[in-house]
Amino acid sequence: MKKTLSKPVLLLASLFCTVAIAQAQETPAPVTPPAPELTVLPPPAAWEPPPLEPFTATYQALYKGKEAGDATMRVTHTGGDQWRVDMQVVGRKGFASVLGLNLEQSTVFEKQGTTYVPLSQATVRKGLFLGKKVTGTYDWKAGTAQWLGDLKKERTQPIPLQPGDQSALLINLAIMRDARPGQQMHYRYVDVGRVRQHDYQAAPETENVQVGELTYNALRVYRTNGGNDETILWIANGVPTPVRILQREDGQDRIDLRLIEYQGV
């Protein structure tokens, strides 16, 4: 089902008060009116992480506040317990080189209960005069992951795997699954021949965030151990993908992905 974003509808609550008038024998006596009856708004909906379901999401990509390209994230059920997540980013002329755009990434993974287990990963970077391609395999029986292709030699060496290891794309899906107000999240990033610890913190409460013409009541999730490189995601109830993904360097906005629309099956 296609869900196209439109301007939110404002709900107006009306207040009414009634005045009763009592009369004496000859002279009316004023009576204090009762307190007005206020419309009680329902409390915010409980936080409900989205289930893992196929979808296609389209983002507007900005670089330092300027429109620079488009991005598409897609989750596909390939059969049984196997799934695939893809991200394609296409930069407009003049921005592709500075953004590292014209990039395609994918991860094939298995859903084991509530756990996402990566099986293979691929990255293709396209350029005017050259292209780079890297493929990796998570061999859980051997207990190692290894990448081959256009990489430095030291990044083609086998990496010992640990339970819960995630690719870059799987971390996005894991955050959608795990985030709760006030929740801390810890992931071991194993991707393209590198190992890093990624720690995230969810804000204690949701906040209003503007994305295009829409305002979402969204939960802000931010990486706590990225140093000068910040990553912030905003996720909203009922939306299977982040409504906004912001990368900052030295306190300045750098790459900003803002959701335009998404289609679910």
PyMOL commands that set and color helices and strands:
alter all, ss='L'
color gray80, all
select helices_A, chain A and resi 96-99+153-156+168-178
alter helices_A, ss='H'
color red, helices_A
select strands_A, chain A and resi 2-4+22-23+28-29+55-63+66-79+82-91+103-112+115-126+131-139+144-149+159-160+184-191+194-202+207-211+214-223+229-236+244-249+252-264
alter strands_A, ss='S'
color yellow, strands_A
deselect
rebuild
show_as cartoon
